[in-house]
Amino acid sequence: MDQTDPVPKGEDMTEQLTSNIMRLVERRRQEDARASLSDRIAEAITRIAGSMTFILLHVAFYGGLLLVLTDLIPIPAPFGDGLGMIGSVASIEAIVLSLFVLMNQRKEEQRADARADFTLHVSLLTEDELTKLATVIHRMAEKLDVPIDREAAEEIEKNVDPEQVLDALAEIEGEDGGAPGHPRTHDADAATGESAMKPSTAS
């Protein structure tokens, strides 16, 4: 691990956590280094356009031009139909900036999709490991003659099928026309007679 990188350290900051942070930071740097020239330009322009300095410069520039063209600040040089030209320049600038923002947004959406896929993968691994751990605990409880709810234990030991969950969410969204978690969710589960989610084992 490169100790020259600024990683926040604290009493609760373990070596493994610090190493994971550094690996993620290094991965982000590698992705930025592999980015195309157009993506780099779009990101730089979007970052500049989103700064307060950029806004203040535009206020000063366009505000000054409007004051001059409306003769509030008289100058000897004639501008002719300057107001129409200002509108055209501002419109072109807005279009160009919008295109750069969309390019940068597309890149950020790709990164968000990659992080979502990574999170889903980790969640599925965690689910599998917890299921195996529950099986071990169940067998230990049987060996020690500890009373347990066998039906609930069997449900916990079942792996959740991710395709079942996605199909259930898609069906609910199709019926409700909105996000999951709608009151009609329970109606959908009742209609099918089953649910992709594990039932609660709380008694």
C-alpha positions as CSV (number, residue, x, y, z in Angstrom):
1,M,0.0,0.0,0.0
2,D,1.3,3.4,-0.9
3,Q,1.7,5.4,2.3
4,T,2.2,8.7,0.5
5,D,-1.5,8.9,-0.4
6,P,-3.7,10.9,2.0
7,V,-5.8,8.3,3.7
8,P,-7.7,9.4,6.8
9,K,-6.5,7.4,9.8
10,G,-8.2,6.9,13.1
11,E,-8.4,4.6,16.0
12,D,-11.2,2.6,14.3
13,M,-9.4,2.6,10.9
14,T,-8.1,-1.0,10.4
15,E,-5.4,-1.9,8.1
16,Q,-7.8,-3.9,5.9
17,L,-10.2,-1.0,5.6
18,T,-7.4,1.3,4.7
19,S,-6.1,-1.1,2.1
20,N,-9.6,-1.4,0.6
21,I,-9.9,2.4,0.4
22,M,-6.6,2.6,-1.3
23,R,-7.5,-0.1,-3.8
24,L,-10.7,1.7,-4.7
25,V,-8.9,5.1,-5.1
26,E,-6.3,3.4,-7.3
27,R,-9.0,1.8,-9.4
28,R,-10.7,5.2,-9.8
29,R,-7.4,6.7,-10.9
30,Q,-6.8,4.0,-13.5
31,E,-10.3,4.5,-14.9
32,D,-9.6,8.3,-15.2
33,A,-6.3,7.5,-16.9
34,R,-8.0,5.2,-19.4
35,A,-10.7,7.8,-20.2
36,S,-10.8,9.1,-23.8
37,L,-9.8,12.7,-24.6
38,S,-13.4,13.7,-25.2
39,D,-14.5,12.4,-21.8
40,R,-11.7,14.3,-20.1
41,I,-12.6,17.5,-21.9
42,A,-16.3,17.0,-21.1
43,E,-15.5,16.4,-17.4
44,A,-13.1,19.4,-17.2
45,I,-15.6,21.7,-18.8
46,T,-18.5,20.4,-16.6
47,R,-16.4,20.9,-13.5
48,I,-15.5,24.5,-14.6
49,A,-19.1,25.3,-15.6
50,G,-20.4,24.2,-12.2
51,S,-18.1,26.5,-10.3
52,M,-19.1,29.8,-8.7
53,T,-16.3,31.6,-10.5
54,F,-17.8,30.6,-13.8
55,I,-21.2,32.0,-12.8
56,L,-19.8,35.3,-11.5
57,L,-17.7,35.7,-14.7
58,H,-20.9,35.2,-16.8
59,V,-22.9,37.6,-14.6
60,A,-20.1,40.3,-15.0
61,F,-19.7,39.6,-18.8
62,Y,-23.3,39.5,-19.9
63,G,-24.4,42.1,-17.3
64,G,-21.7,44.5,-18.6
65,L,-22.7,44.0,-22.2
66,L,-26.3,44.6,-21.4
67,L,-25.5,47.8,-19.6
68,V,-23.4,49.0,-22.6
69,L,-26.0,48.0,-25.2
70,T,-28.8,49.6,-23.3
71,D,-26.7,52.9,-23.1
72,L,-26.7,52.8,-19.4
73,I,-22.9,52.8,-19.8
74,P,-22.2,55.0,-22.8
75,I,-19.1,54.2,-24.9
76,P,-18.0,55.7,-28.2
77,A,-17.9,52.5,-30.2
78,P,-21.2,51.5,-31.9
79,F,-22.4,47.9,-31.5
80,G,-25.3,48.0,-33.9
81,D,-27.8,45.2,-33.2
82,G,-25.8,43.8,-30.2
83,L,-28.7,42.5,-28.2
84,G,-29.6,40.0,-30.9
85,M,-26.0,38.9,-31.1
86,I,-25.8,38.4,-27.3
87,G,-28.9,36.2,-27.4
88,S,-27.3,34.1,-30.2
89,V,-24.0,33.7,-28.4
90,A,-25.7,32.8,-25.1
91,S,-27.9,30.2,-26.9
92,I,-25.0,28.6,-28.6
93,E,-23.0,28.5,-25.4
94,A,-26.0,26.9,-23.6
95,I,-26.2,24.2,-26.2
96,V,-22.5,23.4,-26.1
97,L,-22.4,23.3,-22.3
98,S,-25.5,21.1,-22.3
99,L,-23.8,18.6,-24.6
100,F,-20.7,18.5,-22.4
101,V,-22.9,18.0,-19.4
102,L,-24.7,15.1,-21.1
103,M,-21.4,13.5,-22.0
104,N,-20.1,13.7,-18.5
105,Q,-23.5,12.5,-17.1
106,R,-23.3,9.4,-19.4
107,K,-19.8,8.6,-18.0
108,E,-21.1,9.0,-14.4
109,E,-24.1,6.8,-15.2
110,Q,-21.7,4.1,-16.4
111,R,-19.7,4.3,-13.2
112,A,-22.9,4.2,-11.2
113,D,-24.0,1.0,-13.1
114,A,-20.6,-0.6,-12.4
115,R,-20.9,0.3,-8.7
116,A,-24.4,-1.1,-8.6
117,D,-23.3,-4.3,-10.2
118,F,-20.5,-4.6,-7.7
119,T,-22.9,-4.0,-4.8
120,L,-25.3,-6.6,-6.1
121,H,-22.4,-9.1,-6.4
122,V,-21.2,-8.4,-2.9
123,S,-24.8,-8.7,-1.6
124,L,-25.3,-12.1,-3.3
125,L,-22.0,-13.4,-1.9
126,T,-23.0,-12.2,1.6
127,E,-26.4,-13.9,1.2
128,D,-24.7,-17.1,0.3
129,E,-22.2,-17.0,3.1
130,L,-24.9,-16.1,5.7
131,T,-27.1,-19.0,4.4
132,K,-24.2,-21.4,4.9
133,L,-23.5,-19.9,8.3
134,A,-27.2,-20.4,9.3
135,T,-27.0,-24.0,8.2
136,V,-24.0,-24.6,10.5
137,I,-25.7,-22.8,13.4
138,H,-28.8,-25.0,12.8
139,R,-26.8,-28.2,13.0
140,M,-25.0,-27.0,16.1
141,A,-28.3,-26.2,17.7
142,E,-29.5,-29.7,16.9
143,K,-26.4,-31.2,18.4
144,L,-26.8,-29.2,21.6
145,D,-30.6,-29.9,21.7
146,V,-31.4,-26.2,21.6
147,P,-35.0,-25.6,20.7
148,I,-35.4,-23.7,17.5
149,D,-38.2,-23.0,15.0
150,R,-37.4,-25.6,12.3
151,E,-39.7,-24.1,9.7
152,A,-38.1,-20.7,10.1
153,A,-34.6,-22.2,10.1
154,E,-35.3,-24.1,6.8
155,E,-36.5,-20.8,5.3
156,I,-33.4,-19.0,6.4
157,E,-31.2,-21.8,4.9
158,K,-32.7,-21.3,1.4
159,N,-30.8,-19.1,-1.0
160,V,-32.7,-16.2,-2.5
161,D,-32.9,-16.4,-6.2
162,P,-31.9,-13.0,-7.6
163,E,-33.9,-13.6,-10.8
164,Q,-37.0,-14.3,-8.8
165,V,-36.5,-11.0,-6.9
166,L,-36.0,-9.0,-10.1
167,D,-39.1,-10.7,-11.7
168,A,-41.2,-9.9,-8.6
169,L,-40.1,-6.2,-8.7
170,A,-40.7,-5.9,-12.4
171,E,-44.2,-7.4,-11.9
172,I,-45.0,-5.0,-9.1
173,E,-43.7,-2.0,-11.0
174,G,-45.8,-3.0,-14.0
175,E,-49.0,-3.3,-11.9
176,D,-48.4,-0.2,-9.8
177,G,-46.9,2.0,-12.4
178,G,-44.4,3.2,-9.8
179,A,-41.5,2.3,-7.5
180,P,-41.5,-0.9,-5.4
181,G,-42.8,-0.6,-1.9
182,H,-46.3,0.5,-3.0
183,P,-49.3,-0.8,-0.9
184,R,-50.2,-3.1,-3.8
185,T,-47.0,-5.1,-3.2
186,H,-48.7,-7.3,-0.6
187,D,-51.7,-7.8,-3.0
188,A,-49.3,-9.0,-5.7
189,D,-47.7,-11.5,-3.3
190,A,-51.0,-12.7,-2.1
191,A,-52.2,-13.2,-5.7
192,T,-49.2,-15.3,-6.7
193,G,-49.2,-17.2,-3.4
194,E,-45.4,-16.8,-3.0
195,S,-42.7,-14.3,-2.5
196,A,-39.1,-14.1,-3.6
197,M,-38.2,-12.6,-0.3
198,K,-37.4,-14.6,2.8
199,P,-40.1,-14.2,5.4
200,S,-39.2,-12.7,8.7
201,T,-38.2,-15.2,11.5
202,A,-39.2,-12.9,14.3
203,S,-41.6,-14.5,16.7
